[in-house]
Amino acid sequence: MSLVANKNGDTLVLSVESTRIDSASAIAFKDEMFNATRGTQGRVILDLTKVDFVDSSGLGAIVASMKALGDAAKMDIAGLSPVVEKVFRLTRMDSVFRIFPDLPSAQSATPA
Amino acid sequence: MKDMMPDLEHQKFSTACSATMEDASQTVQAVVSELRSWPSVDVADEVEIVLAEALTNVVEHAYRDGTAGWIRLRCRACEDRLVLSILDGGGGALVKGLPGADMPELEVDTSNLPEGGFGWPLIQSLASSVGYRRRLGVNRLEIAFQLGAVPA
């Protein structure tokens, strides 16, 4: 699992460089997310452009990462593959996160 | 993970792996890659989600005592159905019945959002049928998919 962080003003972009967030990698992903977002305020964009697949363990790790932000920051998600989009839709997690088709559209959107 | 033994003429194959999250993940990727080469199969995305959840359940629940377990997988397509059979020698975690199909409730405070409980509902919502039986200490989960249907 590898995560690349880019801070731009109040926005922290976290790009996942691995192709899968599944039961084999969910714990490592969650640890990296906790480390990368510790003390973060403002907006976090989780960029999943390179991720082909997320299972329910990966989804749980994404939710845990969002909850760990508390009231200090808000997490949006960008770049869902068709399979990942299906997992978000079937679990209705697409109603919990603001989801953007790609990173540029997330970056240009007005923060909620 | 063993090499896959494809039999393209009859559109079936079998494979096996050890009951670890890493091996299960590799197996899911290998199976889905194989299925994408089958012209009649239009459910590779659905299989990827369902198989990942089913194998995770075996590793987490059937072999929850941490024993070095085995998983065998068979896959066959015939006419309008694709059927996955997943066999393991772990405990009978499912003998009391398959978990329900309801997704966890999301109408809660952010701090109470569920981080699990999505696996079985995902399986139930994407498969056309799910059957389970335990015989001679072997769990057998059979999951069918409708081919040529409108996707969920």
Contacts between the chains, C-beta under 8 A, distances in Angstrom:
chain1	res1	chain2	res2	distance
A	20	B	25	6.8
A	20	B	29	7.8
A	22	B	21	7.8
A	22	B	25	5.3
A	22	B	28	7.6
A	22	B	52	5.8
A	22	B	56	7.9
A	23	B	21	4.6
A	23	B	24	7.0
A	23	B	25	6.9
A	23	B	52	7.1
A	23	B	56	4.4
A	23	B	59	7.3
A	23	B	60	7.9
A	24	B	21	4.2
A	24	B	22	4.8
A	24	B	24	7.1
A	24	B	25	3.9
A	25	B	25	7.6
A	53	B	48	6.3
A	53	B	52	7.5
A	55	B	49	6.8
A	55	B	52	4.2
A	55	B	53	6.2
A	55	B	56	6.8
A	55	B	119	7.9
A	56	B	53	5.9
A	56	B	56	7.6
A	56	B	116	6.9
A	56	B	118	3.9
A	56	B	119	4.6
A	56	B	122	6.1
A	57	B	56	6.4
A	57	B	116	7.9
A	59	B	118	6.2
A	60	B	114	7.8
A	60	B	115	3.8
A	60	B	116	5.0
A	60	B	118	7.3
A	61	B	115	7.6
A	63	B	113	5.4
A	63	B	114	7.3
A	63	B	115	5.0
A	64	B	115	5.1
A	66	B	110	7.5
A	66	B	113	7.7
A	67	B	110	6.2
A	67	B	111	6.0
A	67	B	113	6.2
A	67	B	115	7.8
A	70	B	111	8.0
A	82	B	45	6.5
A	83	B	45	4.8
A	83	B	48	6.1
A	83	B	49	6.7
A	86	B	45	6.5
A	86	B	49	6.9
A	86	B	152	7.6
A	87	B	49	6.2
A	87	B	122	7.1
A	90	B	103	7.4
A	90	B	121	7.7
A	90	B	122	6.0
A	90	B	125	5.5
A	90	B	126	7.4
A	90	B	152	6.9
A	91	B	103	5.7
A	91	B	104	7.8
A	91	B	118	4.9
A	91	B	121	7.5
A	91	B	122	7.0
A	92	B	103	6.2
A	92	B	106	5.5
A	93	B	106	7.3
A	95	B	106	6.6
A	96	B	106	5.9
A	96	B	113	6.6
